[in-house]
C-alpha cells in the first residue's frame, strides 16, 4: 500500500494564499509488499524545508515499487516516450525487508 502526493507543502505560509507546492521535502507512506514495518527513512532540516538525510528523488520511489513488483524499469517501454530511457531511479533497499 502506498500513500503519496505529487508535492509536499511549504513549511510556512505564502501570505494570504496559504501554502505553495514544495518539491524539496515530502513524505511517502508505504506498507506491505516487502516493505520493513515501523521504518522511518530520511529526515528534513529543522523547519521541514529541505531533505537532509537519506535523500531520494521520486524516481527512486518508482524504482522501489517496480523492484517489489519484479519489474526492471530499464526493460519497460512506453510507446512514443523516451523518459524511461533517460531517468532511472535506484530501489531504496534500506526500507525493504
N, C-alpha and C positions, 0 to 999 in steps of 0.2 A: 504494500500500500504506500502511496506517495502523495503527500500534500506539498505543493509548491506554488509559487507565484511567478509571474513574469518579471517582477521587480520587487525590491524592498521599498520601504518608505524612508524619507529623510528623518533623522532623529529630532529635528526641530521644525517649527512651522515656517511657512513661506508667506508670512504676513496674513492677510485676511483669506487667502486662497487655500489654507490648510497645508498639507504636506505633499511634496512632489515625489515622482518616481526616483528611485535610488538604486542604481545597479552595482554599487560598490560594496554592499553588505546586505545579504538577505538570507533567510532560513529555508531549509527544506527538511521535511519530516518524512522519514522512511521507516517502514516496519515490515517484517515478514520477508519471504523470498530470499533468505540467506543474509539478511542484514543483522548485525550484532544488536541485541536488545540493550537498552539502557546506555547507549553510547552517545556522547556529545563530542563532535569533531569540529574543531575550528573555534575561533573567537574573534571578536571585534575589538576596536580600541574602546576606551572608557566611555565614549558617548555613542557608540554604535555606528560611527560614520564609515570606517574602513575595516575590512577584514585584515587581521594582523597575524593570525596563527592558522596554519594548515589551510592556506588559501586555495580555492579551486575555481575554475571557470565553469560555466554552465555545461560546456561540452564534456567535462569530467563527470558530471551528474548523468548526462546522456550515456556516456561510455559505461558507467557503473550499471545502469539499468539494462543496457544491451548485453553486457557481460553476464549479468544474472539471468538473462533470458537465453544465454548460449549463442548470442549473435555477435559477429565481428563487423564493426562499422566500416572497416576497410573493404569488406566484400559486399556491402549493401550498395545498391544503385537506385537512384531516383531519376526517372526519365526527364531529360531536359534540365537537370540540376547538376552542378559540379561541386556544391558545398561539401558533400561528404568526401570528395577527393582532396579537399583543401584543409578542412578543420576537423581534426580528430582529438578527442579527449583521452584521458587515461583513467581506467577504473580506479576508484578510491578504495584500495584494498584494506585500509585501516578500519573501515566500517563493516567489512564482510566477515561473516562467521566461518 
